[in-house]
Amino acid sequence: MFKEKNIIIKNPLKADIRFGLVYPNVYKTAMSSLGYQIIYNYINEREDTYSERIIYPSTRSLETNSPLSDFDIVSFSLQYEQDYFHVLEILREADIPLRREDRTSDDPLIIAGGPCASANPLPLSDFIDIFVVGEAEAVLYDFLDMYSSLNLSKNRRKSKNNNGNKINNNGQGIDDDKMDLSPFLDIEGLYISEFNNETNIVLSEDMESIYHLTCPIVTETDDKDFIPAFSNSILLNVSRACTRGCRFCMSSYMYRPLRETNLDDLFSIAEEARENTGLNKISLIGAAVSDYSRINDLTEGLKERGFQVSTPSMRIESITMETLVALKSSGLKTLTIAPESIYSLRRRINKDIKDEEVLRVSSDAVELGFNIKLYFLIGLPYESEDDIEELA
């Protein structure tokens, strides 16, 4: 089916905390997620914790084939609202009680993170014990330190005798009990569903304090159902957040301020990742890659180091001919831009890009030999059938 390079193997029996990292969608989607790969590697940096991947529809880990119920902590990566149903399906298939109120300290602690968890934890609050609100690097280690200090995994593992009955430290039977989550209230950036507590989105102070992925998992397969979107690419995180404020975009509002990775750091990260993967293709990752303050220097520098560069959708008004030339010379074949809709509707969503700008960039790109990909949003408020026809 597929082979993987750079997976992390530890002895699960020697891990103080077993952490099941669940992506509630298919493999190719999971392994296209920079965030999912970052969390996997970031947690495994800890000697006391072993993180393994569980990817829908399976309820067993890829690393050791362990069932979900074997993990002390089960963490869902919530990237899209459509995946919420898969979260419930995975819990049910793993024989873990769906509702948190029906779970006891024998069951794994169920947590969730990602943009959907940060934006609004309430839709899944009946099923998830704790939500990470914000960026993982700013809170996850504090959470794991607290979990470890409370001895929750050790207590859970010795809480059952051979007959499946709960026992205390003296081997005597006790009634089922709930896990006490109140100590986690002291950690900013955690929403504990039981307490409906107030918390703030927590962010890393700068790009030097985030985790940069230098040893990503590389999938080797000819099966298109398992080929990640960025297959055979190093994902290079150039920035987080965005200053533009498009009304449909969470990144503009939730993750501010804008933080950029230092140019020399990006070159070092890319070179180290190439050593670990053998890959020469770079995919630049960020909410607005073309807004990176040294985008031309970055693409030129990567080209000089032997990398081929690709980018996600780029902000139209920040694309210059110089930018296009640099991207073309670094190997980019397709330019992706997002006009979204007609001009009047773009203004409503705070994306005030005139048609002349779209045509300018498109004309320059065609002149240089680029293919062009356009993204549009259908179904915006106040949109009419005439607006859709005008797009065509």
N, C-alpha and C positions, 0 to 999 in steps of 0.2 A: 504493500500500500504506500508507505513512505518511510524514509529514514531521516534521522535528525542528527545534526552535529551541534555540539556544545550544550547538550542537556546536562543537568547537574544531578549527580548520584551521590547520595549519602546513605548511611545505615539508619533507617527510620527508628530502629529500636534504641539507638543512642541519642536521638533527638529529644530534648526536653519538651519542645513544642512541635507538634505536627500540624502544618498549615496547608489546607487544601485550597488552592487558588482556582476558582471555577469561572470559566467563561461560558455564559449561557447562550452560546450560538456555535456554529459549526467551526471546524478546525481552521479553514482558510481565513475566516474572519478573525478568529482569535489570534492567530499568528501574524496577522497584518497589523495588530494593535501594538504600537510602541509602548503605551502605558502598561499593557498586560505583561510584556516582556520585561519592562523595567521593574515592576513589582516582584516578579519571579526571581530575578537576579538580586534585587535589593534585599529581599528577605533572606535569601540564601547566603548573604554576606555574614549573617549572624551564625555563630557556632552552635548556639542553643536551639536553632530553629531549622526545620527542613520543610521547604515549600515544594509542593508537587502540583502539577497541572491536571485539572479535570475539565474536559471540554464536551459540551452538549453534542449528542444525546447520551454520552456515556456517564456513568456515575462512579467510574473507577479511574485512578490516576494513571497517567501515561508513564510515569517513572517506575512505579513498583506494582501497578495493577491493584492498588489498595482500594477497598470500598470507601465511600464517602464517610460512612459512620466511624471509620477508624481514626479520623482526624480530630484533633482537639479544637481547631478553629476551621470553619468553612467560610471562605470569603468569596463573594460574588462581585465580578466586575460589571458594573451597570453602565453600558455605553449608549444603549437605545431602549426606549420605553417598550418597544415590541418584544424585547427579551424577557419582560416580567413574567409572562406565562411560562417560559422555559425555566425560570427560577423555581416556580412552584412544582413544575413537572419533575425537575431534578430532585427536589426534596422528597417528593412522594415516592419516586422510583427508588430512592435510597433508604426508604423506610424511616425517615426522620420526620417527626410530627411537623405538619405544615405551620400551625400557629405557634408562636413563641410561648403563649400561655400554657400550651400543652406539653412543652418540653421541660425536662428536668436537668439536673447537673450531670446526668449520665450521657446526655446528648451533646453533640458538638455545639460550641458557641457559633452562632450564625451572624456574620457581619457582611457589610457591603460597602463598596467605594466606587469611584468613577463620577463622571459629570452628572448623571441622573441622580445618584445618591446625594451629591452636593446641592443640586438645584432644588430637589423636593423629595425628602425621604418618606413623606406621609403615605403615598400609595402602597408601599410595601411594609409599613411599620407594624402591621399585625403579624408579619412573618419573619422579619429581620430583627435581631436583638440590638445590634449597634451599627450605626452608619458612620463612615469616615467622611467628614465634610471638609473638602478642600484637597490639597495636594498630599499624596501619601508620604513623601519624604518629611513633611512637617509634623506628622503625628504618629505614623505607624510604629516607629521604634519605641516611643513613649507608651503606646498601647501594649506592645509586646513585653516591655519591661514590667508594666503593671500586672499583666496576665501572669508573668513568671513569678513575680513577688508574692502573688496570692496563692501560688501552688495549685492553680486550677487544673492543669493537665495531670499532675501527679495525683491529686485527689480523685479526679475522674477515673483514672486508670485502675485505681485500687478500690473503687467504690462498689465493685461487683464481685461476688464469689462465684464459684463454679456453677451454681444454680441460677445465676442471673439476679440474685437478691442483693440489695445494697447493704454494705457492711461498714462499720466505723473502724477506727484504727485498732480496736481490740478484737476485730473479727465478729462483732455483734451486729445483728440486723437492725436497720433503721428505716424509717419511712422515706419515700421519695421526697426530695427537696429541690428547691429552685436554686439556680446559681445567683449569688448576690453580685449584682452589677453596679451597685452604688459607688464603689471606689473609682470607677471609670468616669464619674461625673467631674472629677478633678482635672481631667485632661481636656483642654480646649480643642475643639474640632471634632468631638465625638457627640453624636446624637444618640441617646439611649432611649429606645422606643418606650420602654416601661415607664420612664419618668417624664417623657415629653419635655425634655429640658431645652433651655435656650443655649445656643452655642454660636460661634462665629466661624466663617470659612477661614481656615488656616492655610497659609502659603509659605513656600520657601522664600527666604529673603532675597536671594539672587540666584543666577544660574550656576554659580560656583558651588552652591550648597545643594543642588539637586543631584540625582543619580543619572549619570550619562552612561548609556549602554555601549559597552565596548566588546562584549562577548555574546552577541545575540545568537539565538537558536536559528540554524539554517536548515530548511526543509529540502530534502532531496526526493523528488518524485516526478513522474510523468503524468500522474492522474490529475486532471484539471480541477477536480473537486477538492483537492488538498493543496493546491498551489496558492500561497498567500498573495495578496494584491501587490506587495512589494517584494516578491520573490527575487532572490539573488541581489538584494540591495542592502546596504548599510543605512539604517535610519538615523539621521543626524538632526538632533533637536536644537535648532538655531535660536528659538525664542519661545516664551510662554506668554499668553494673553495677547491682547490687541487693543489699540487705541481708537479704532474706527467707530465702534458703537452701533453696528448694524442691529436693527431691532429684533432680528430673528436669531441672533448668535449669542449663546451663553458665554463664550470665551471673552467677549468684549466687556461683560459686566461682572462675571463671577471671579475671574482670575487676575484682574488688574492689581498692581501696575504691570505694564509691559516690562519684561526682563529679557535681555539678550545674552547669549553666550559669547564670550570673548573670542575674537577671530583666531588667535593662536591656539586657544583651547580646542576649537573646532577642528583645526588641522591635526592636533595631537590625538584627539578622539578618533578621527577618521583613520589615521595611520595605525593606531592600536587595534581598531576594529578589523582593519584589513589583515593584520598579522594573525588575528584569531579566527578569521573566516575565509581568507583567500579571495574575498570579493573586491571588485574594483568599481562597482556602481554605487553612487550615493543618492539617497532620496532625502531632500531637505524637508524637515518637518517643523511646522509652526502655524499659528492661526493666520498669519499674514507674512509669508516668507519674503515676498518682494519688498516689504517694509523694513527688512533687516538693514541696519544703517550702513553696512559694508557688503552689501549683496554682490556687487561687481568684484570686489577684492576676494570675496569668498569663492565665487565660481571660477575666477581666474586662478586662484591659488590651488584649488582642487584639481583643475585641469593640469597645472604644472606638476602636480604630484601624481599624475597618471590616473585620476579618477574620471569616470563618466558621471554627469550630474543629471538628476531629474527632480522635478518640483511638483507639488500639488497645485491647485488653483492659485493664481497670482493676482494681486490687487491691481486693477487696470491702470489707475492714475499714477501709480508709482513705477510703472514699467517704462523705461527709456530705451532708445535705440542702443545705447551703450550696454544696458542690461541684456537686451536681446542678443547682441553680438557675443557677449560673454557666455551666455547660456548656450548659444549655438556652437561656439568653439569648444565647449566642454562636453558636447555630445547630445544635448537635448534635442529630440526630434519633434515632440508635440508640445505646443504651448496651450495651457488650460487657463481660461479666464471665465468669470462668472458675471455676466450682465444681469442675471436674475429675472428681469422683466422689462417692460417698457419704461421710459424715463419717468413718467408721472408716478408709477408705482414704486420705482426705485427711490424716489424722493420720500415717499411715505415710510419706507423701511430704513431711512437714514443712510441710503447709499447713493449719494448725489453725484453720479457719474453720467455725464452727458453722452449722447449717442456719438458725437464727434470723437470723444476719447476712445470709445470702443472701436470705431472705424480706424482711427489712427494706429492703435496697437495692432489691430488685425492686418491692416495694410503693410505695416513694417514687418510683421511676422511672416506674412506670405512672401514678401520681397526677399527675405532671408532664407526661405525654403522650409519654414515650419509648417507642420500640420496644426490645425487649430481645433480645440475642443471647447465647447461652450456649455456652461451650466445655467439652467433656468429653474425658477420656482413657479409652480402652478398651484393656484388655490390661495393666493394672497388676499387679505381683506380688501374689499372694494373692487376686486378684479371682475371684469365682464368678459363675455364671450368675444366681444370686439377686441379687447386687449390681447387675448390669446391668439386671435387671428392675425393681429398686427405683428406678433412675435414671429409667426410663420412667414 
